Amino acid sequence: MLELRFIRENIDLVKTKTAKRGLATEILDRFMEVDARRLVVINEGESLKNRRNTVSKEIAALKKSGDNDGAAPLIEEMKEAGSRIKELDDELLGIQEELESIIMSIPNLCDDSVPEGQDEEDNIEVKLWGEKPQFTFTPKSHWQLGADLNIIDFERAAKLSGARFALLRGFGARLERALINFMLDLQTEKHGYEEILPPFLVNTPTMTSTGQLPKFEEDLFKIKDWDLYLIPTAEVPVTNIHRDETLMESELPIKYTAFTPCFRSEAGSYGRDTRGLIRQHQFNKVELVKFTTPETSFAELETLLADAEAVLQLLGLHYRVVTLCSGDLGFSATKTYDIEVWLPGQEAYREISSCSNFLDFQARRGGIRYRPEKEKKSKLVHTLNGSGLAVGRTLLAIMENYQQEDGSITIPDVLKPYFENRL
């Protein structure tokens, strides 16, 4: 979240940046009204409390001298002052709660390098890697291949759980497992990330720290009668590892990678990507999370992106990188790159990773600080995260890009150590 003082002192900037996201700015007008009232209430309350302290001494002196008649009107005045002070304290509590609610609803400010736009159509392509594969036949979609090879079973998954679930069988399940191991091995052995296996259920403070609550509650799965939610991404528990902690600058950057299942209700996505593995209620992902100093966070974003790209490069999958425009940017991010892999069966690029810098937005919510080596006062860290990668989407990308005319699927060389070469 943004700092209250920063919003107050930079309200025009916050309005401008919020408007660039395509969001209404009326809430910021309300912020100014409530914040102005807060100062009035504080000033009146402090004035009355100072008056009460002074008059209390006068009353004591009058009573000591036996002048009860002189003390009586002052005592009555203090009763009225006490009642008013209570009213003001109660009002201030309500004001502070409303201000907190408003602040929690204000998105992060997009970086100046973020292109202005309304939606994904306005994202800017910044990189292409590899070339689209050429086929001597019409390539099939992954759901066609999955059915033909009996490796993806949507019907039985629907029987077990409903729509937007998948059951992987045989080669499909083995390929998913191989990809998870390959991604974790790459990030830990080559890129220096520490592997984490976090809980898959987390509480309200954990969800709030990374920005899922309160704004995106409808997209979460909550456990009935428990203060626990199924995680929508490993970013949530892994970023919260250092919640309410002060790190040493010498420890930074801290780099974690984690495999977890992810659970999302996909609220608001009705009718979108209803076929295949693209938009599921449950899917696997390998996540990359960084904690950095403010001075290095944008450089670390570039290396985070490169670490995610390396997965696709080693798998030999053609992709592009786009910079998200202001209207397509996530709530907590200041800048995001999306990696979009080419899917020949659908003749389209589809997102397979998002790499984002959140600056101190999440750290302020979570109280994640560090102590600079030559300074006494601690500072908020900057947090970053990216998918390295969404496993199911990588699986379907391999299926569609490595399909053969006879209906079989070969696998990239880097996966051969994990199982046999051909289905």
JOHU-V232866 format. One record per pair of residues at least 24 apart in sequence whose C-alpha atoms are under 10 Angstrom apart, sorted by the first residue. I is the first residue (numbers start at 1). GAP is how many residues later the second one is. Records with the same first field share a line. If there is no record, write none. Layout:
I = GAP / GAP
//
This chain:
1 = 99 / 102 / 103 / 104 / 105 / 106 / 107 / 108 / 208 / 209 / 210 / 330 / 331 / 357 / 359 / 360 / 361 / 362 / 363 / 364 / 365
2 = 101 / 102 / 103 / 104 / 105 / 106 / 107 / 330 / 358 / 359 / 360 / 362 / 363
3 = 100 / 357 / 358 / 361 / 362
4 = 27 / 31 / 95 / 96 / 98 / 99
7 = 24 / 25 / 96 / 99
8 = 24 / 27 / 28
13 = 96
14 = 92 / 93 / 94 / 95 / 96
15 = 91 / 94
16 = 93
17 = 90 / 91 / 92 / 93 / 94 / 95 / 99 / 309
18 = 88 / 89 / 90 / 91 / 92 / 308 / 309
19 = 307 / 308
20 = 89 / 90 / 95 / 96 / 97 / 98 / 305 / 306 / 307
21 = 86 / 87 / 88 / 89 / 95 / 96 / 97 / 98 / 304 / 305 / 306 / 307 / 308 / 309 / 310
22 = 94 / 95 / 96 / 97 / 304 / 305 / 306
23 = 83 / 84 / 304
25 = 81
27 = 75 / 76 / 78 / 79
28 = 74 / 75 / 78
30 = 68 / 69 / 72
31 = 67 / 68 / 69 / 70 / 71 / 72
32 = 67
34 = 61 / 62 / 64 / 65 / 68
35 = 60 / 61 / 63 / 64
37 = 54 / 55 / 58
38 = 50 / 53 / 54 / 55 / 56 / 57 / 58 / 61
39 = 53
40 = 48 / 52
41 = 44 / 46 / 47 / 48 / 50 / 51 / 54
42 = 46 / 47 / 49 / 50
44 = 40 / 41 / 44
45 = 36 / 39 / 40 / 41 / 42 / 43 / 44 / 47
46 = 39 / 42
47 = 38
48 = 30 / 33 / 34 / 36 / 37
49 = 29 / 32 / 33 / 36
51 = 27 / 30
52 = 25 / 26 / 27 / 29 / 30 / 33
53 = 25
101 = 113
104 = 104 / 107 / 109 / 110 / 111 / 261
105 = 106 / 108 / 109 / 110 / 226
106 = 109 / 225 / 226
107 = 104 / 108 / 222 / 223 / 224 / 225 / 226 / 227 / 254
108 = 221 / 222 / 223 / 224 / 225 / 226 / 227 / 250 / 251 / 252 / 253 / 254
109 = 217 / 220 / 222 / 223 / 224 / 225 / 226 / 249 / 250 / 252
110 = 215 / 216 / 217 / 219 / 220 / 221 / 222 / 223 / 224 / 225 / 226 / 248
111 = 215 / 222 / 223 / 224 / 225 / 246 / 247 / 248
112 = 214 / 222 / 223
113 = 210 / 212 / 213 / 221 / 222
114 = 209 / 210 / 211 / 212 / 213 / 215 / 220 / 221 / 222 / 223
115 = 208 / 209 / 210 / 211 / 212 / 220
116 = 208 / 209 / 210 / 211 / 212
117 = 207 / 208 / 209 / 210 / 211 / 212
118 = 206 / 207 / 208 / 209 / 210 / 211
119 = 205 / 206 / 207 / 208 / 209 / 210
120 = 202 / 203 / 204 / 205 / 206 / 207 / 208 / 209
121 = 203 / 204 / 206 / 207
122 = 200 / 201 / 202 / 203 / 204 / 205 / 206
123 = 198 / 199 / 200 / 201 / 202 / 203 / 204 / 205 / 206 / 214 / 215
124 = 197 / 198 / 199 / 200 / 201 / 213 / 214
125 = 195 / 196 / 197 / 198 / 199 / 212 / 213 / 214 / 215
126 = 194 / 195 / 196 / 197 / 211
127 = 192 / 193 / 194 / 195 / 196 / 212
128 = 190 / 191 / 192 / 193 / 194 / 211 / 212
129 = 180 / 183 / 184 / 187 / 188 / 189 / 190 / 191 / 192 / 212
130 = 182 / 183 / 186 / 187 / 188 / 189 / 190
131 = 185 / 186 / 187 / 188 / 211
132 = 185 / 186 / 187 / 209 / 210 / 211 / 212 / 215 / 269
133 = 183 / 184 / 185 / 209 / 210 / 211 / 267 / 268 / 269
134 = 210 / 267
135 = 209 / 266 / 268 / 269 / 270
136 = 268 / 269
137 = 267 / 268 / 269
138 = 206 / 207 / 267
139 = 204 / 205 / 206 / 207 / 208 / 261 / 262 / 263 / 264 / 265 / 266 / 268
140 = 203 / 204 / 205 / 206 / 259 / 260 / 261 / 263 / 264 / 265 / 267
141 = 134 / 135 / 202 / 203 / 204 / 205 / 206 / 255 / 256 / 258 / 259 / 260 / 262
142 = 133 / 134 / 135 / 201 / 202 / 203 / 204 / 253 / 254 / 255 / 256 / 257 / 258 / 259 / 261
143 = 132 / 133 / 134 / 202 / 253 / 256 / 257
144 = 132 / 201 / 256 / 263
145 = 200 / 251 / 254 / 255 / 258 / 262 / 263 / 264
146 = 25 / 26 / 130 / 250 / 253
148 = 259 / 260
149 = 258 / 259 / 260 / 274
151 = 24
152 = 124 / 125
154 = 121 / 122 / 123
161 = 120
162 = 119
163 = 111 / 112 / 117 / 118
164 = 101 / 102 / 109 / 110 / 111 / 112 / 113 / 114 / 115 / 116 / 117 / 118 / 119
165 = 111 / 112 / 114 / 115 / 116 / 117 / 118
166 = 110 / 111 / 114 / 115 / 116 / 117 / 226
170 = 253
171 = 238 / 248 / 249 / 251 / 252
172 = 220 / 223 / 224 / 227 / 251
173 = 222
174 = 244 / 245
175 = 216 / 217 / 219 / 220 / 221 / 223 / 224 / 236 / 240 / 243 / 244
176 = 108 / 215 / 216 / 217 / 218 / 219 / 220
177 = 107 / 214 / 218 / 241
178 = 213 / 217 / 237 / 238 / 239 / 240 / 241
179 = 106 / 107 / 132 / 136 / 210 / 211 / 212 / 213 / 215 / 216 / 235 / 236 / 239
180 = 78 / 79 / 80 / 104 / 105 / 106 / 208 / 209 / 210 / 211 / 212 / 214
181 = 78 / 105 / 234 / 237
182 = 129 / 232 / 233 / 235 / 236
183 = 74 / 75 / 76 / 102 / 103 / 104 / 125 / 127 / 128 / 129 / 205 / 206 / 208
184 = 73 / 74 / 75 / 102 / 103 / 104 / 204 / 205
186 = 121 / 122 / 124 / 125 / 128 / 202
187 = 68 / 69 / 70 / 71 / 99 / 100 / 101 / 120 / 121 / 123 / 124 / 201
188 = 67 / 68 / 69
190 = 117
191 = 64 / 112 / 113 / 115 / 116 / 119
192 = 62 / 63 / 64 / 65
193 = 61 / 62 / 63 / 64 / 65 / 95 / 96 / 97
194 = 60 / 61 / 62 / 63 / 64 / 94 / 95
195 = 60 / 61 / 62 / 63 / 64 / 92 / 93
196 = 38 / 41 / 42 / 60 / 61 / 62 / 63 / 64 / 91
197 = 37 / 40 / 41 / 60 / 61 / 62 / 63
198 = 36 / 38 / 39 / 40 / 43 / 60 / 61 / 62
199 = 31 / 32 / 35 / 38 / 39 / 61
200 = 28 / 29 / 30 / 31 / 32 / 33 / 34 / 36 / 37 / 60 / 61 / 62 / 63
201 = 26 / 27 / 28 / 29 / 30 / 31 / 35 / 36
202 = 25 / 26 / 27 / 28 / 29 / 34 / 35 / 38
203 = 24 / 25 / 26 / 27 / 28 / 34
204 = 24 / 25
205 = 35 / 38 / 160 / 161
206 = 25 / 30 / 31 / 32 / 33 / 34 / 35 / 37 / 159 / 160
207 = 24 / 25 / 28 / 29 / 30 / 33 / 159
208 = 28 / 32 / 154 / 157 / 158
209 = 27 / 28 / 30 / 31 / 34 / 152 / 153 / 154 / 155 / 156 / 157 / 158 / 159
210 = 25 / 26 / 27 / 28 / 29 / 30 / 122 / 148 / 151 / 152 / 153 / 154 / 155 / 156 / 173
211 = 25 / 119 / 120 / 121 / 122 / 150 / 151 / 154 / 155
212 = 24 / 119 / 120
215 = 116
216 = 51 / 115
217 = 48 / 50
218 = 46 / 47 / 48 / 49 / 50
219 = 44 / 45 / 46 / 47 / 48 / 49 / 62
220 = 43 / 44 / 45 / 46 / 47 / 61
221 = 42 / 43 / 44 / 60
229 = 34
230 = 31 / 32 / 33 / 34
231 = 29 / 30 / 31 / 32 / 33
232 = 28 / 29 / 30 / 31 / 32 / 33 / 49 / 50 / 51
233 = 25 / 26 / 27 / 28 / 29 / 30 / 31 / 50 / 51 / 52 / 53 / 54 / 154
234 = 24 / 25 / 26 / 27 / 28 / 50 / 51 / 52 / 53 / 54 / 55 / 151 / 152 / 153
235 = 25 / 51 / 52 / 53 / 54 / 55 / 149 / 150 / 151 / 152
236 = 53 / 149
238 = 49 / 50 / 51 / 52 / 147
239 = 49 / 50 / 51 / 52 / 123 / 124 / 127 / 129 / 144 / 145 / 146
240 = 122 / 123 / 126 / 127 / 128
241 = 125 / 127
242 = 49 / 121 / 124 / 125 / 126 / 127
243 = 119 / 120 / 121 / 122 / 123 / 124 / 125 / 126
244 = 119 / 120 / 121 / 122 / 123 / 124 / 125
245 = 121 / 122 / 123 / 124 / 125
246 = 121 / 122 / 123 / 124 / 125 / 132 / 133 / 134 / 135
247 = 44 / 121 / 122 / 123 / 124 / 125 / 131 / 132 / 133 / 134
248 = 121 / 122 / 123 / 124 / 125 / 130
249 = 43 / 44 / 120 / 121 / 122 / 123 / 124 / 125 / 129 / 130 / 132
250 = 120 / 121 / 122 / 123
251 = 40 / 41 / 119 / 120
252 = 38 / 39 / 40 / 41 / 44 / 118 / 129
253 = 37 / 38 / 39 / 40 / 43 / 44 / 47 / 128 / 129 / 130
254 = 35 / 36 / 37 / 38 / 129
255 = 33 / 34 / 35 / 36 / 37 / 49 / 129 / 130
256 = 31 / 32 / 33 / 34 / 35 / 129
257 = 29 / 30 / 31 / 32 / 33 / 128 / 129 / 130 / 131
258 = 27 / 28 / 29 / 30 / 31 / 129 / 130
259 = 25 / 26 / 27 / 28 / 29 / 129 / 130 / 131 / 132
260 = 24 / 25 / 26 / 27
261 = 24 / 25 / 129 / 130
262 = 24 / 128
276 = 117 / 120
277 = 115 / 116 / 118 / 119
278 = 72 / 73 / 74 / 112 / 114 / 115 / 118
279 = 113 / 114
280 = 112
282 = 110
283 = 107 / 108 / 109 / 110
284 = 105 / 106 / 107 / 108 / 109
285 = 67 / 68 / 102 / 103 / 104 / 105 / 106 / 107 / 108 / 109
286 = 67 / 100 / 101 / 102 / 103 / 104 / 105
287 = 66 / 68 / 98 / 99 / 100 / 101 / 102 / 103
288 = 67 / 96 / 97 / 98 / 99 / 100 / 101
289 = 66 / 67 / 94 / 95 / 96 / 97 / 98 / 99
290 = 67 / 91 / 92 / 93 / 94 / 95 / 96
291 = 68 / 69 / 72 / 77 / 78 / 79 / 90 / 91 / 92 / 93 / 94
292 = 67 / 68 / 78 / 88 / 89 / 90 / 91 / 92
293 = 66 / 67 / 76 / 77 / 78 / 79 / 86 / 87 / 88 / 89 / 90
294 = 65 / 66 / 85 / 86 / 87 / 88 / 89
295 = 86 / 87
296 = 86
297 = 60 / 61 / 62 / 63 / 84 / 85 / 86 / 87
298 = 37 / 58 / 59 / 60 / 61 / 84 / 86
300 = 57 / 83 / 84
301 = 34 / 35 / 36 / 54 / 55 / 56 / 57 / 82 / 83 / 84 / 85
302 = 35 / 53 / 54 / 55
303 = 52
304 = 51 / 52 / 53 / 80 / 81 / 82 / 83 / 84
305 = 31 / 32 / 33 / 34 / 48 / 49 / 50 / 51 / 80 / 81 / 82 / 83
306 = 49 / 82
307 = 79 / 80 / 81 / 82
308 = 31 / 44 / 45 / 46 / 47 / 78 / 79 / 80 / 81
309 = 30 / 44 / 78 / 79 / 80
310 = 78
311 = 77 / 78 / 83 / 103
312 = 27 / 29 / 40 / 76 / 77 / 82 / 85 / 86
314 = 98 / 99 / 100 / 101
315 = 79 / 82 / 83 / 96 / 97 / 98 / 99 / 100
316 = 82 / 85 / 86 / 96 / 97 / 98
317 = 24 / 25 / 26 / 77 / 80 / 81 / 84 / 85 / 95
318 = 24 / 25 / 31 / 79 / 83
319 = 24 / 30 / 31 / 32 / 33
320 = 29 / 30 / 31
321 = 30 / 32 / 33
322 = 29 / 32
323 = 31 / 32
324 = 30 / 32
329 = 27
330 = 24 / 26 / 28
331 = 27 / 30
332 = 24 / 25 / 26 / 27 / 28 / 29 / 30
333 = 24 / 25 / 26 / 27 / 28 / 29 / 50 / 51 / 52
334 = 24 / 25 / 26 / 27
335 = 24 / 49
336 = 48 / 49 / 50
337 = 49
338 = 48 / 49
339 = 47 / 48 / 50
341 = 52 / 53 / 56
342 = 55 / 58 / 59
343 = 50 / 53 / 54 / 55 / 56 / 57 / 58
344 = 53 / 55 / 56 / 57 / 58 / 59
345 = 51 / 52 / 54 / 55 / 56 / 58
346 = 54
350 = 43 / 47
351 = 39 / 42
352 = 35 / 36 / 37 / 38 / 39 / 40 / 41 / 42 / 45
353 = 33 / 34 / 35 / 36 / 37 / 38 / 40 / 41
354 = 31 / 32 / 33 / 34 / 35 / 36
355 = 29 / 30 / 31 / 32 / 33
356 = 27 / 28 / 29 / 30 / 31
357 = 25 / 26 / 27 / 28 / 29
358 = 24 / 25 / 26 / 27
359 = 24 / 25
360 = 24
//
